[in-house]
Amino acid sequence: MKIWVLFCFTVAQKSIF
């Protein structure tokens, strides 16, 4: 499920900022 990977990656970036 690449969607989950992309979602987690987006959330991680938002968390950093």
Beta strands, then each sheet from edge to edge (+ up, - down):
end
